[in-house]
């Protein structure tokens, strides 16, 4: 699985660590409606203020997989999503965002 998923931050590979998973019942998987959810963590270098790009590519079972690529609303005021791009089947995508460390600092 590790070689099936690539994440890059500002064109540099980011190492992923699986921290959680959720698998539906076998019957749901057989009907094609079950959702397998995997949760990863990544340790990236400290971000400089300004524009950044996060890119993801999934190559896991491309003939039978269904992909979904979206950015969630950031919990921190330091991050603002500026753009999302994805290919037709959403196996690859890019999230452009702005980072401002001062935006989350109490005044």
The first five atom37 places (N, CA, C, CB, O) and aatype in JSON, in Angstrom:
{
  "aatype": [20, 20, 20, 20, 20, 20, 20, 20, 20, 20, 20, 20, 20, 20, 20, 20, 20, 20, 20, 20, 20, 20, 20, 20, 20, 20, 20, 20, 20, 20, 20, 20, 20, 20, 20, 20, 20, 20, 20, 20, 20, 20, 20, 20, 20, 20, 20, 20, 20, 20, 20, 20, 20, 20, 20, 20, 20, 20, 20, 20, 20, 20, 20, 20, 20, 20, 20, 20, 20, 20, 20, 20, 20, 20, 20, 20, 20, 20, 20, 20, 20, 20, 20, 20, 20, 20, 20, 20, 20, 20, 20, 20, 20, 20, 20, 20, 20, 20, 20, 20, 20, 20, 20, 20, 20, 20, 20],
  "atom_mask": [
    [1, 1, 1, 1, 1],
    [1, 1, 1, 1, 1],
    [1, 1, 1, 1, 1],
    [1, 1, 1, 1, 1],
    [1, 1, 1, 1, 1],
    [1, 1, 1, 1, 1],
    [1, 1, 1, 1, 1],
    [1, 1, 1, 1, 1],
    [1, 1, 1, 1, 1],
    [1, 1, 1, 1, 1],
    [1, 1, 1, 1, 1],
    [1, 1, 1, 1, 1],
    [1, 1, 1, 1, 1],
    [1, 1, 1, 1, 1],
    [1, 1, 1, 1, 1],
    [1, 1, 1, 1, 1],
    [1, 1, 1, 1, 1],
    [1, 1, 1, 1, 1],
    [1, 1, 1, 1, 1],
    [1, 1, 1, 1, 1],
    [1, 1, 1, 1, 1],
    [1, 1, 1, 1, 1],
    [1, 1, 1, 1, 1],
    [1, 1, 1, 1, 1],
    [1, 1, 1, 1, 1],
    [1, 1, 1, 1, 1],
    [1, 1, 1, 1, 1],
    [1, 1, 1, 1, 1],
    [1, 1, 1, 1, 1],
    [1, 1, 1, 1, 1],
    [1, 1, 1, 1, 1],
    [1, 1, 1, 1, 1],
    [1, 1, 1, 1, 1],
    [1, 1, 1, 1, 1],
    [1, 1, 1, 1, 1],
    [1, 1, 1, 1, 1],
    [1, 1, 1, 1, 1],
    [1, 1, 1, 1, 1],
    [1, 1, 1, 1, 1],
    [1, 1, 1, 1, 1],
    [1, 1, 1, 1, 1],
    [1, 1, 1, 1, 1],
    [1, 1, 1, 1, 1],
    [1, 1, 1, 1, 1],
    [1, 1, 1, 1, 1],
    [1, 1, 1, 1, 1],
    [1, 1, 1, 1, 1],
    [1, 1, 1, 1, 1],
    [1, 1, 1, 1, 1],
    [1, 1, 1, 1, 1],
    [1, 1, 1, 1, 1],
    [1, 1, 1, 1, 1],
    [1, 1, 1, 1, 1],
    [1, 1, 1, 1, 1],
    [1, 1, 1, 1, 1],
    [1, 1, 1, 1, 1],
    [1, 1, 1, 1, 1],
    [1, 1, 1, 1, 1],
    [1, 1, 1, 1, 1],
    [1, 1, 1, 1, 1],
    [1, 1, 1, 1, 1],
    [1, 1, 1, 1, 1],
    [1, 1, 1, 1, 1],
    [1, 1, 1, 1, 1],
    [1, 1, 1, 1, 1],
    [1, 1, 1, 1, 1],
    [1, 1, 1, 1, 1],
    [1, 1, 1, 1, 1],
    [1, 1, 1, 1, 1],
    [1, 1, 1, 1, 1],
    [1, 1, 1, 1, 1],
    [1, 1, 1, 1, 1],
    [1, 1, 1, 1, 1],
    [1, 1, 1, 1, 1],
    [1, 1, 1, 1, 1],
    [1, 1, 1, 1, 1],
    [1, 1, 1, 1, 1],
    [1, 1, 1, 1, 1],
    [1, 1, 1, 1, 1],
    [1, 1, 1, 1, 1],
    [1, 1, 1, 1, 1],
    [1, 1, 1, 1, 1],
    [1, 1, 1, 1, 1],
    [1, 1, 1, 1, 1],
    [1, 1, 1, 1, 1],
    [1, 1, 1, 1, 1],
    [1, 1, 1, 1, 1],
    [1, 1, 1, 1, 1],
    [1, 1, 1, 1, 1],
    [1, 1, 1, 1, 1],
    [1, 1, 1, 1, 1],
    [1, 1, 1, 1, 1],
    [1, 1, 1, 1, 1],
    [1, 1, 1, 1, 1],
    [1, 1, 1, 1, 1],
    [1, 1, 1, 1, 1],
    [1, 1, 1, 1, 1],
    [1, 1, 1, 1, 1],
    [1, 1, 1, 1, 1],
    [1, 1, 1, 1, 1],
    [1, 1, 1, 1, 1],
    [1, 1, 1, 1, 1],
    [1, 1, 1, 1, 1],
    [1, 1, 1, 1, 1],
    [1, 1, 1, 1, 1],
    [1, 1, 1, 1, 1],
    [1, 1, 1, 1, 1]
  ],
  "atom_positions": [
    [[0.83, -1.2, 0.0], [0.0, 0.0, 0.0], [0.87, 1.26, 0.0], [-0.94, 0.0, 1.21], [0.52, 2.24, -0.65]],
    [[1.98, 1.23, 0.71], [2.81, 2.42, 0.82], [3.28, 2.93, -0.53], [4.0, 2.12, 1.7], [3.37, 4.14, -0.74]],
    [[3.59, 2.01, -1.47], [4.06, 2.45, -2.79], [2.89, 2.9, -3.67], [4.82, 1.32, -3.47], [3.12, 3.48, -4.73]],
    [[1.66, 2.64, -3.25], [0.49, 3.03, -4.02], [0.08, 4.48, -3.8], [-0.67, 2.14, -3.69], [-0.71, 5.03, -4.56]],
    [[0.61, 5.11, -2.77], [0.19, 6.45, -2.39], [1.41, 7.36, -2.27], [-0.6, 6.42, -1.06], [2.35, 7.06, -1.54]],
    [[1.38, 8.48, -2.99], [2.47, 9.45, -2.95], [1.9, 10.79, -2.53], [3.19, 9.55, -4.33], [0.89, 11.25, -3.07]],
    [[2.56, 11.42, -1.58], [2.19, 12.76, -1.14], [3.43, 13.64, -1.26], [1.63, 12.76, 0.34], [4.53, 13.25, -0.86]],
    [[3.23, 14.83, -1.82], [4.33, 15.79, -1.95], [3.87, 17.14, -1.41], [4.79, 15.92, -3.43], [2.75, 17.58, -1.65]],
    [[4.75, 17.77, -0.68], [4.52, 19.13, -0.2], [5.57, 20.0, -0.83], [4.56, 19.22, 1.38], [6.77, 19.81, -0.61]],
    [[5.13, 20.95, -1.63], [6.04, 21.84, -2.36], [7.08, 21.02, -3.13], [6.75, 22.81, -1.38], [8.27, 21.32, -3.1]],
    [[6.61, 20.0, -3.83], [7.37, 19.12, -4.72], [8.39, 18.24, -4.0], [8.09, 19.96, -5.73], [9.28, 17.68, -4.65]],
    [[8.27, 18.09, -2.68], [9.15, 17.19, -1.93], [8.3, 16.07, -1.33], [9.93, 17.95, -0.82], [7.25, 16.33, -0.74]],
    [[8.75, 14.83, -1.49], [8.0, 13.69, -0.95], [7.84, 13.81, 0.56], [8.7, 12.37, -1.3], [8.75, 14.27, 1.26]],
    [[6.68, 13.39, 1.04], [6.37, 13.38, 2.46], [6.15, 11.94, 2.87], [5.12, 14.27, 2.79], [5.38, 11.22, 2.23]],
    [[6.82, 11.49, 3.94], [6.66, 10.13, 4.43], [5.37, 10.01, 5.22], [7.87, 9.71, 5.29], [5.1, 10.81, 6.12]],
    [[4.57, 8.99, 4.89], [3.29, 8.76, 5.55], [3.39, 7.62, 6.55], [2.21, 8.47, 4.51], [4.14, 6.66, 6.34]],
    [[2.62, 7.72, 7.62], [2.53, 6.67, 8.63], [1.05, 6.36, 8.86], [3.24, 7.09, 9.97], [0.27, 7.26, 9.2]],
    [[0.66, 5.1, 8.68], [-0.72, 4.69, 8.9], [-1.02, 4.76, 10.39], [-0.98, 3.25, 8.35], [-0.34, 4.12, 11.2]],
    [[-2.06, 5.53, 10.77], [-2.4, 5.67, 12.19], [-3.82, 5.17, 12.5], [-2.27, 7.12, 12.61], [-4.19, 5.07, 13.67]],
    [[-4.6, 4.85, 11.47], [-5.94, 4.36, 11.72], [-6.55, 3.79, 10.45], [-6.81, 5.47, 12.28], [-6.17, 4.14, 9.34]],
    [[-7.53, 2.9, 10.65], [-8.24, 2.33, 9.5], [-9.63, 1.9, 9.94], [-7.46, 1.13, 8.91], [-9.88, 1.6, 11.11]],
    [[-10.53, 1.88, 8.97], [-11.91, 1.45, 9.21], [-12.37, 0.67, 7.99], [-12.85, 2.67, 9.5], [-12.36, 1.19, 6.87]],
    [[-12.78, -0.56, 8.21], [-13.22, -1.43, 7.12], [-14.67, -1.83, 7.34], [-12.32, -2.67, 7.02], [-15.04, -2.21, 8.45]],
    [[-15.49, -1.74, 6.31], [-16.9, -2.16, 6.44], [-17.01, -3.68, 6.47], [-17.75, -1.58, 5.29], [-16.03, -4.4, 6.27]],
    [[-18.22, -4.14, 6.72], [-18.49, -5.58, 6.7], [-18.2, -6.15, 5.31], [-19.96, -5.87, 7.12], [-18.34, -5.46, 4.3]],
    [[-17.8, -7.42, 5.29], [-17.46, -8.08, 4.03], [-18.62, -8.0, 3.03], [-17.08, -9.54, 4.28], [-18.39, -7.84, 1.84]],
    [[-19.85, -8.12, 3.51], [-21.01, -8.07, 2.62], [-21.09, -6.72, 1.89], [-22.31, -8.31, 3.41], [-21.42, -6.67, 0.71]],
    [[-20.77, -5.65, 2.59], [-20.78, -4.33, 1.95], [-19.69, -4.23, 0.89], [-20.59, -3.22, 3.0], [-19.92, -3.67, -0.18]],
    [[-18.53, -4.77, 1.18], [-17.45, -4.74, 0.19], [-17.82, -5.53, -1.06], [-16.17, -5.3, 0.8], [-17.5, -5.11, -2.17]],
    [[-18.47, -6.66, -0.87], [-18.86, -7.49, -2.02], [-19.88, -6.8, -2.92], [-19.42, -8.82, -1.54], [-19.9, -7.04, -4.13]],
    [[-20.72, -5.95, -2.34], [-21.72, -5.24, -3.15], [-21.14, -3.98, -3.8], [-22.92, -4.86, -2.3], [-21.76, -3.38, -4.67]],
    [[-19.95, -3.6, -3.37], [-19.31, -2.43, -3.96], [-19.69, -1.11, -3.3], [-19.65, -2.36, -5.4], [-19.32, -0.05, -3.8]],
    [[-20.42, -1.16, -2.19], [-20.82, 0.09, -1.53], [-20.02, 0.37, -0.26], [-22.31, 0.05, -1.2], [-20.16, 1.43, 0.34]],
    [[-19.19, -0.58, 0.15], [-18.4, -0.38, 1.37], [-17.29, 0.62, 1.16], [-17.82, -1.7, 1.85], [-16.65, 0.65, 0.11]],
    [[-17.05, 1.43, 2.16], [-15.99, 2.43, 2.12], [-14.87, 2.0, 3.05], [-16.53, 3.82, 2.51], [-15.09, 1.78, 4.24]],
    [[-13.67, 1.89, 2.51], [-12.48, 1.63, 3.31], [-11.84, 2.97, 3.59], [-11.48, 0.64, 2.58], [-11.52, 3.73, 2.67]],
    [[-11.65, 3.27, 4.85], [-11.07, 4.55, 5.23], [-9.73, 4.32, 5.93], [-12.04, 5.34, 6.16], [-9.64, 3.57, 6.9]],
    [[-8.68, 4.96, 5.41], [-7.35, 4.88, 5.99], [-6.94, 6.27, 6.43], [-6.33, 4.28, 4.99], [-7.16, 7.25, 5.72]],
    [[-6.33, 6.36, 7.61], [-5.89, 7.65, 8.13], [-4.37, 7.61, 8.3], [-6.61, 8.0, 9.49], [-3.82, 6.7, 8.92]],
    [[-3.72, 8.62, 7.74], [-2.27, 8.7, 7.8], [-1.84, 9.97, 8.53], [-1.66, 8.67, 6.38], [-2.58, 10.96, 8.56]],
    [[-0.67, 9.92, 9.1], [-0.04, 11.14, 9.6], [1.24, 11.36, 8.8], [0.26, 11.05, 11.16], [1.81, 10.42, 8.23]],
    [[1.67, 12.59, 8.77], [2.89, 12.93, 8.04], [3.62, 14.02, 8.81], [2.58, 13.39, 6.59], [3.01, 14.94, 9.35]],
    [[4.92, 13.9, 8.85], [5.72, 14.94, 9.5], [6.44, 15.69, 8.41], [6.72, 14.34, 10.55], [7.33, 15.16, 7.73]],
    [[6.06, 16.92, 8.24], [6.68, 17.76, 7.21], [7.59, 18.79, 7.88], [5.6, 18.47, 6.34], [7.49, 19.04, 9.08]],
    [[8.44, 19.35, 7.1], [9.31, 20.4, 7.61], [8.47, 21.61, 8.01], [10.39, 20.8, 6.56], [7.34, 21.74, 7.53]],
    [[8.98, 22.49, 8.86], [8.22, 23.69, 9.22], [7.9, 24.51, 7.96], [9.02, 24.56, 10.23], [8.72, 24.64, 7.06]],
    [[6.69, 25.05, 7.92], [6.26, 25.83, 6.76], [6.65, 27.3, 6.91], [4.76, 25.71, 6.56], [6.49, 27.89, 7.97]],
    [[7.14, 27.85, 5.83], [7.37, 29.29, 5.77], [6.04, 29.95, 5.44], [8.48, 29.66, 4.71], [5.17, 29.33, 4.83]],
    [[5.89, 31.19, 5.83], [4.68, 31.93, 5.46], [4.61, 32.04, 3.94], [4.66, 33.35, 6.12], [5.63, 32.18, 3.26]],
    [[3.38, 31.97, 3.41], [3.2, 32.13, 1.98], [2.46, 30.97, 1.34], [4.52, 32.29, 1.31], [1.79, 30.2, 2.02]],
    [[2.6, 30.87, 0.03], [1.87, 29.89, -0.77], [2.58, 28.54, -0.76], [1.71, 30.38, -2.21], [3.81, 28.46, -0.78]],
    [[1.76, 27.47, -0.73], [2.28, 26.1, -0.73], [1.35, 25.22, -1.56], [2.41, 25.54, 0.71], [0.21, 25.59, -1.84]],
    [[1.87, 24.04, -1.94], [1.08, 23.1, -2.73], [1.26, 21.69, -2.16], [1.48, 23.14, -4.23], [2.38, 21.21, -2.0]],
    [[0.13, 21.04, -1.87], [0.11, 19.66, -1.43], [-0.45, 18.81, -2.58], [-0.74, 19.48, -0.12], [-1.55, 19.07, -3.07]],
    [[0.31, 17.81, -3.0], [-0.12, 16.96, -4.12], [-0.22, 15.52, -3.64], [0.87, 17.06, -5.32], [0.61, 15.05, -2.87]],
    [[-1.25, 14.82, -4.11], [-1.48, 13.43, -3.74], [-1.75, 12.62, -4.99], [-2.66, 13.31, -2.75], [-2.46, 13.06, -5.9]],
    [[-1.18, 11.4, -5.03], [-1.45, 10.48, -6.13], [-1.67, 9.09, -5.55], [-0.29, 10.48, -7.17], [-0.83, 8.58, -4.81]],
    [[-2.8, 8.47, -5.89], [-3.09, 7.1, -5.48], [-3.08, 6.2, -6.71], [-4.45, 7.02, -4.75], [-3.75, 6.47, -7.7]],
    [[-2.3, 5.13, -6.62], [-2.21, 4.14, -7.71], [-2.76, 2.79, -7.25], [-0.74, 3.99, -8.19], [-2.46, 1.77, -7.87]],
    [[-3.54, 2.78, -6.19], [-4.05, 1.53, -5.62], [-5.19, 0.96, -6.46], [-4.51, 1.75, -4.18], [-6.24, 1.59, -6.59]],
    [[-4.99, -0.2, -7.01], [-6.01, -0.94, -7.79], [-6.84, -0.02, -8.7], [-6.94, -1.69, -6.84], [-8.05, 0.09, -8.51]],
    [[-6.21, 0.62, -9.66], [-6.91, 1.63, -10.46], [-8.11, 1.11, -11.27], [-5.95, 2.25, -11.4], [-9.0, 1.89, -11.59]],
    [[-8.15, -0.17, -11.6], [-9.27, -0.7, -12.4], [-10.53, -0.92, -11.58], [-8.86, -2.0, -13.06], [-11.62, -1.0, -12.14]],
    [[-10.41, -1.03, -10.25], [-11.58, -1.31, -9.43], [-11.81, -0.29, -8.33], [-11.45, -2.67, -8.83], [-12.82, -0.36, -7.63]],
    [[-10.89, 0.65, -8.16], [-11.02, 1.62, -7.06], [-11.83, 2.83, -7.46], [-9.66, 2.06, -6.6], [-11.91, 3.21, -8.63]],
    [[-12.44, 3.43, -6.45], [-13.13, 4.71, -6.59], [-12.43, 5.67, -5.63], [-14.69, 4.59, -6.3], [-12.25, 5.35, -4.45]],
    [[-12.04, 6.82, -6.12], [-11.27, 7.76, -5.32], [-12.1, 9.01, -5.01], [-9.97, 8.15, -6.04], [-13.02, 9.36, -5.75]],
    [[-11.76, 9.67, -3.93], [-12.37, 10.95, -3.58], [-11.28, 11.85, -3.04], [-13.53, 10.76, -2.53], [-10.58, 11.48, -2.09]],
    [[-11.12, 13.0, -3.63], [-10.05, 13.93, -3.25], [-10.66, 15.29, -2.95], [-8.97, 14.05, -4.37], [-11.19, 15.95, -3.84]],
    [[-10.6, 15.71, -1.68], [-11.13, 17.01, -1.27], [-10.33, 17.54, -0.1], [-12.62, 16.92, -0.91], [-9.81, 16.77, 0.71]],
    [[-10.24, 18.84, -0.01], [-9.65, 19.48, 1.17], [-10.76, 19.81, 2.15], [-8.85, 20.78, 0.78], [-11.8, 20.36, 1.76]],
    [[-10.55, 19.48, 3.4], [-11.5, 19.85, 4.44], [-11.19, 21.27, 4.89], [-11.45, 18.85, 5.65], [-10.06, 21.74, 4.74]],
    [[-12.18, 21.95, 5.44], [-11.95, 23.29, 5.96], [-10.93, 23.21, 7.09], [-13.29, 23.94, 6.45], [-11.12, 22.46, 8.04]],
    [[-9.85, 23.98, 6.99], [-8.82, 23.94, 8.03], [-9.37, 24.37, 9.39], [-7.64, 24.84, 7.65], [-10.18, 25.29, 9.48]],
    [[-8.93, 23.69, 10.45], [-9.31, 24.05, 11.81], [-8.57, 25.3, 12.27], [-9.04, 22.89, 12.78], [-9.04, 26.02, 13.15]],
    [[-7.43, 25.55, 11.67], [-6.58, 26.67, 12.06], [-6.81, 27.86, 11.14], [-5.11, 26.27, 12.04], [-6.96, 27.7, 9.93]],
    [[-6.84, 29.05, 11.71], [-6.91, 30.27, 10.9], [-5.61, 30.57, 10.18], [-7.29, 31.43, 11.78], [-5.55, 31.5, 9.37]],
    [[-4.56, 29.79, 10.47], [-3.26, 30.0, 9.83], [-3.22, 29.46, 8.4], [-2.18, 29.34, 10.65], [-2.32, 29.8, 7.63]],
    [[-4.2, 28.61, 8.05], [-4.2, 27.97, 6.73], [-5.46, 28.38, 5.98], [-4.12, 26.43, 6.86], [-6.57, 28.3, 6.51]],
    [[-5.27, 28.82, 4.74], [-6.41, 29.14, 3.87], [-6.24, 28.41, 2.55], [-6.52, 30.69, 3.64], [-5.24, 28.58, 1.85]],
    [[-7.23, 27.58, 2.21], [-7.22, 26.87, 0.93], [-7.48, 27.89, -0.17], [-8.29, 25.72, 0.9], [-8.44, 28.64, -0.11]],
    [[-6.61, 27.9, -1.17], [-6.77, 28.86, -2.27], [-7.2, 28.19, -3.57], [-5.47, 29.6, -2.49], [-7.75, 28.85, -4.45]],
    [[-6.95, 26.88, -3.7], [-7.31, 26.2, -4.94], [-7.27, 24.69, -4.74], [-6.36, 26.61, -6.09], [-6.46, 24.18, -3.97]],
    [[-8.16, 23.98, -5.44], [-8.14, 22.52, -5.47], [-8.24, 22.09, -6.93], [-9.3, 21.89, -4.61], [-9.07, 22.59, -7.68]],
    [[-7.39, 21.14, -7.3], [-7.43, 20.58, -8.65], [-7.36, 19.08, -8.52], [-6.27, 21.13, -9.55], [-6.66, 18.56, -7.65]],
    [[-8.08, 18.36, -9.38], [-8.04, 16.9, -9.36], [-8.24, 16.39, -10.78], [-9.13, 16.32, -8.41], [-8.81, 17.08, -11.63]],
    [[-7.76, 15.18, -11.04], [-8.02, 14.59, -12.35], [-9.44, 14.03, -12.38], [-6.98, 13.5, -12.68], [-10.16, 14.08, -11.38]],
    [[-9.82, 13.49, -13.51], [-11.21, 13.07, -13.7], [-11.69, 12.04, -12.68], [-11.38, 12.51, -15.07], [-12.8, 12.16, -12.16]],
    [[-10.87, 11.03, -12.39], [-11.31, 10.0, -11.43], [-10.84, 10.29, -10.0], [-10.79, 8.64, -11.88], [-11.05, 9.47, -9.11]],
    [[-10.22, 11.42, -9.79], [-9.76, 11.91, -8.49], [-8.66, 11.05, -7.87], [-10.92, 11.99, -7.54], [-8.5, 11.04, -6.65]],
    [[-7.92, 10.32, -8.68], [-6.79, 9.55, -8.17], [-5.57, 10.43, -7.93], [-6.43, 8.42, -9.15], [-4.64, 10.05, -7.21]],
    [[-5.57, 11.61, -8.52], [-4.52, 12.59, -8.25], [-5.17, 13.95, -8.02], [-3.5, 12.66, -9.42], [-6.23, 14.26, -8.56]],
    [[-4.52, 14.74, -7.21], [-5.04, 16.07, -6.94], [-4.0, 16.96, -6.3], [-6.26, 15.99, -6.06], [-2.98, 16.5, -5.78]],
    [[-4.28, 18.25, -6.34], [-3.41, 19.26, -5.73], [-4.27, 20.23, -4.92], [-2.59, 20.02, -6.8], [-5.35, 20.64, -5.35]],
    [[-3.76, 20.57, -3.77], [-4.39, 21.59, -2.94], [-3.38, 22.71, -2.76], [-4.86, 21.0, -1.55], [-2.3, 22.5, -2.21]],
    [[-3.74, 23.88, -3.23], [-2.89, 25.05, -3.01], [-3.44, 25.78, -1.8], [-2.84, 25.98, -4.27], [-4.65, 25.96, -1.66]],
    [[-2.52, 26.2, -0.92], [-2.95, 26.87, 0.3], [-1.94, 27.94, 0.7], [-3.14, 25.86, 1.43], [-0.78, 27.9, 0.31]],
    [[-2.42, 28.89, 1.48], [-1.57, 29.93, 2.03], [-1.41, 29.68, 3.52], [-2.17, 31.36, 1.75], [-2.37, 29.31, 4.2]],
    [[-0.2, 29.88, 4.0], [0.09, 29.69, 5.43], [0.56, 31.01, 6.01], [1.15, 28.58, 5.64], [1.45, 31.67, 5.47]],
    [[-0.06, 31.39, 7.14], [0.32, 32.6, 7.86], [0.31, 32.27, 9.34], [-0.64, 33.8, 7.52], [-0.75, 32.25, 9.97]],
    [[1.48, 32.01, 9.91], [1.58, 31.61, 11.31], [1.0, 32.66, 12.24], [3.03, 31.34, 11.68], [0.5, 32.32, 13.31]],
    [[1.06, 33.92, 11.87], [0.57, 34.99, 12.73], [-0.95, 35.03, 12.79], [1.08, 36.31, 12.24], [-1.5, 35.62, 13.72]],
    [[-1.63, 34.44, 11.83], [-3.11, 34.48, 11.78], [-3.73, 33.72, 12.94], [-3.61, 33.9, 10.46], [-4.89, 33.97, 13.27]],
    [[-3.0, 32.81, 13.57], [-3.54, 32.02, 14.65], [-3.03, 32.48, 16.03], [-3.21, 30.56, 14.43], [-3.32, 31.86, 17.05]],
    [[-2.27, 33.55, 16.04], [-1.69, 34.06, 17.28], [-2.68, 34.96, 17.99], [-0.37, 34.82, 17.0], [-3.2, 35.89, 17.38]],
    [[-2.96, 34.71, 19.29], [-3.9, 35.6, 20.03], [-3.34, 37.01, 20.1], [-4.18, 35.06, 21.48], [-2.13, 37.2, 20.25]],
    [[-4.21, 37.98, 20.0], [-3.79, 39.39, 20.0], [-4.07, 40.03, 21.33], [-4.48, 40.17, 18.9], [-3.78, 41.21, 21.52]]
  ]
}
